Amino acid sequence: MMFRKLFSYMGKYKKYAILAMFCVMVEVAFELIIPFIMADIVDVGVRTGDKGYIFSQGILMLVCACIALVLGIGSAKFSAIAGQGLGAELRKAEYKKIQSFSFANTDKFRTSSLITRLTSDITTIQNSFSTGLRPACRSPIMMVLALILSFSINAKLALVFFVAAPILGILLWCIILRVRPLYTTMQGAIDLVNRVIQENLTAVRVVRAYVREEYEIKKFKEVNQNWKTVSERAFGIASMNMAAMQFVMYTTILAILWFGGNLILNNGMKVGELTGFLSYVLQVLNSLMMMSNVFLMMTRSLSSGKRIMEVMEEEVTLDDKEAKDISVERGEIVFEHVSFKYKETAKEDVLSDISFTIQAGQTVGIIGATGSAKSTLVQLIPRLYDVTQGKIYIDGRPIKEYPLKHLRDVIAMVLQKNTLFSGTVKENLCWGKEDATQEEIEEACKIACVDEFIPRLKDGYDTELGQGGSNVSGGQKQRLCIARALLKRPKILIFDDSTSAVDTATEGRIREQLANSFPNTTKIIIAQRITSIMHADQIIILEDGKIHEIGTHESLLKSNEIYQDMYHSQQEGAGL
């Protein structure tokens, strides 16, 4: 069942798998003819001294061997194409699935685990298919036909297989039972290694600043050692397969030579027949060896396949089931008794009974202590998460009635954590609008005050940004992200503390130019500095996931203690 699900993603590469199997079956047929010809050469040609017969049969055997060789090369080539194609299609399908995940889905899997599933687990599947398809088809056909031919030569001697095969099967089954859970544990150990590497590289500046290199090395050493230990146990047990195979193979050969020798002495068997019989014995035993290796590969593939299908079968929490063919026209937002928690099993809500209205074109500030769920609140508007209770309306329609793609397209978010991608400045800005003209880019950059530092960059808009924008400052990152959002010309613009690294003078210019250039856009600004939101049409104060009060700067400064305390403490800080 698991393999059927995985192979359903093979698509256009199925024909190569079929070709590989066809080549294997024909190859086996030609290989099995060779021992018959060899036995005939010994019993007829050698016994009678007929050199012409030996020569003609030898040529026939060589032709069969050459055909089998060509078919073997073909099967290996087609298997490789099919296996690599399966891996590529699985990666594409899994990556597409991840792109459809809501934040709630992504939170269920660690980033490091998703990377392992996309790389290591899929590589295990594709390599198992590439290297395992040929022996998986070849070994059962070879074994059955070789057994039939063995019985045709000497049925009594062939009964030895009925003792050897069950012994080997029992040994292999014991090995698989022990090694299968270890393969799953091993993939989990790879997850841990990837997680530690990812965390270290992401927070490398913090590690350097706190001189924690030795601690990080020790932490990596522990997870790396864990991976090594689990791998050694898994592959150590798996290697017992070869020992079991050799034990059975050599015991079988000795038994056949003993009984076969007695039959020859008693004139019950010819020397050529024993020679041909031994050839088939080796083919049967090789088939059993290949089958045991295939079973081990399948065991590891099942562990990886299960992890891949966990992602593929994850139910996306956000969908367009209620969507209609409508679009956002004005940008009015209404929260009606909205509550939210990240997990249904959580005891307390992160947001509780949130109700407010933002008129189209208004500027609204959201302020509150750290952990008051300000970012969570705005993430509900573009449906990065769905509300647990209550409803959110845009232009009087529940947001679930808008197609997700359209909803997120008319909402631009500048997140708290600024993210830039590898590529040029212009390529990063065009994430906001792919077909943006140079004039539109320059206009957005002027509003976001990006034009102040663009001339200082080596190649201007064509300057290559390092990974994550490592060659620009924090304030420059924020302004580039703002410009990128403005290029969308959104109906709703959300700033999630996105000017924290910008000085107050620059922030004031951005705010003034936004008001002039985007007068009809609904703007939501999350900020820690009151100066960032004091000019807003209304200010929402959040405390412990609840609305404490809503008002203007003047009204809150008169009546709200929390706002007064924040304002005066920031004024005193500015005075220092």
C-alpha positions, 0 to 999 in steps of 0.5 A: 500500500505504501509503495503504491502511494509512492509510485503513484507520483511516478507519472511520465517515468512509468514507461521507463520502469516498464522497459527496465522490467521487460529488459530484465525478464528477457535478460534472465531468459537468455542467462538461463539458456547458457547452463543448458548449452554448457551441460550439452557441450560437456555431455555431447561435445566433450564426451564424443570429441566433436570439436565442431559441435563444441565450437558451434555451441560455444558461439551460441552461448557467447551470443546469448551472453552478449544479448543478456549483457546488452539487456542488462545495461538497458535495464540498469539505464531505464531503472536509473531514469525511472528512480531519479524521475520518481525522486524528482516527482516526489520532491516536486509534489512534496514541495508543492504540498508544503507551499499549500500549508498554513502556519498551523500545518508548518508548526506541526513539522520542524523545518529541519524535519521537512528538509530531511524528508525532502532530501534524505528520505526521498533520496533513499526512495529513489536510490532504492528504486534505481538499484532495487528494480532490477534485482526485484524483477530479476531474482524471483524470475531467475529463482523460479525458472532455475528451480524448474530447470534444476528439477528437470535435471534431477528432481531428487537433488533439487529437494535440497532447496526446500530445506535451504530456502526456509532457513534463509527466510527465517533468518532474513525475517528476524533481521528485518524485524530488528532493523526496521525500527532502527531505520526510522530512528536513524531518520529522526537522528538526521532530523536532529543533526539538521536542526542543530546545523540550521539553528547554528547557521541562522543564529551565527552572529548570536553564537559569536557575540556570546562566545558560545562556539564550544557549546555549539560544537558540544551540542553538535557532537552529541547529535552527531554521535547519536546519529552514528550510534543508531546508524552503526546498530542499523547497518550492523544488524543489516550486515548480518544478512550477508553472513546468513546468506553465505552460511546457507549458500555454502551449506547448500553447495556442500550438500549438493556436491555430496549427494551429487557425487554419490549419484555420479558414482552410482550412475544416477547422474552425469558429470555435465548434469551436475555441472549444469545443476551447480550453475542453476544452484548458484543462480538460485542462491544469488537470486535469494541473496538479491531478494534479501538485499531488496527486502532490506532496501524496502524496509528502509524505504518503508521508513522513509516512505512513511515520513514522506506520506505524513507530509503528503497526507497532512490535511491542510487547515486552510482551504477555499471551500467557502470561497466565492468569485468576489474581490476586495474593493475598499479594505474595511475590516471588522473583527467580531468576537474573535478568539484564537489558539494555536492548538485545539487542545490548548487550555487558553486562547491566545486572543480572546473576544476581539471586536473592532472595526477599521474603516477603509483608508484608515490608519490604525495602530496596535500597541501592547506589551511583548507577548500580547499577541499583536502579530498573531492578530494581524496574521488572522487577516490574510488567513495565515491562521484561521480564527477559532471562534468569531468572524473577520469581515472585509468589506462586509463579507467573511474573509473565508468567502474570498479566494485565498490567493486573491485575499493575500494578493490584496493584503501586503504584510511587512513582517517583524522578521525581515526576509530577503532572498538571494538575488539582486535588489531589483529581483527582491523588490519584484516579489511585490510585482513581477512585471513592475516597471523601473518607474514603479520600483523607483516610486516605491523606493522613494516612499520607503526611503530606499532611494537614500542608500541605493546610490551607495550600493555597488551596482545600484538596483542590480547589486547582489544581496547575500543570503538573507540580505547579509550585506545590507543593514537592518534598517536597509532591510526593513526599507527594502521590505516596505518598498517590496510591499508597496509595489503590490499597491495593496488595499490593506497594508500591515506593518508588523513592527517593521520600522524598529530599525529605522530612525524616527526621522526616516520613519516620519518621512515614510509615514508622511509619504505613505499617507500622501501616496496611499490615501485609500489604503487601509494601514495597520501598524504594530509598533513598540514606539508610540511615536510610530502610531500617535498620528493613527486614526485609532489605536488599539491597546492589547493586553494578554490577548484582549483589547484593553482599550481603543481610542486616539492618541489624545483620548488614550493619553488622557484616560488610559494608564497603560498608554500613559505609562508607555508614553511617559517612559518613552519620553523619559528614555528619549530625554536620556 
